[in-house]
Amino acid sequence: MKGIIEILMEEHQRILEFVEELREKCLVFMEENKVDIDEFREAIHFIRTFADKTHHQKEEQILFKAMVEHLGPVADKLVRGGMLVEHDLARLHVTELENAVNAYEKEPTPENKLDIIGNAMGYCYLLKRHALKEDQVVYPFAKRGLSPEIMTELDEAAARYQAE
């Protein structure tokens, strides 16, 4: 059975691969003025179902919750003032990206094109930095600070979440 940290780090790799693909879509749109609106809608769907619902919810409901409960004020600041704020910012980028895609579909103006590219790239930049922080700071902090018993409980909770 994979542990929660290993699962989350593997999910980061999938998300980062997606981010590179989204960046490529933006480059094509910018340089060649070619856009497949359905591809951007699929990207939004992936973000909401995998990056947010599968990955971020696992962090928020399992790992971060345990960190706040067991690791004191430093963990509380790291989670609430850092990671959760960034999760919310990612959600904002996705909402604004969806609004821009809808607007561009109705009226393909340069402004709406800019909003698509700007929000997609904002999401990409945020997620690259966010995943790096979690992999290099947050997850090691959790592994060092949480007891082996709590980590086992988190691993089991992550396995149950994966099964659902």
Buried (B, 14 or more C-beta within 10 A) or exposed (E): EEBBBEBBBEBBEBBBEBBEBBBEBBEBBBEEEEBEEEBBBEBBEBBBEBBBEBBBEBBBEBBBBBBBEEBEEEBBEBBEEBBBEBBEBBBBBBEBBBBBBEBBEEEEEEEBBEBBBBBBBBBBEBBBEBBEBBBEEBBEBBEEBBEEEBBBBBBBBBBEBEEE
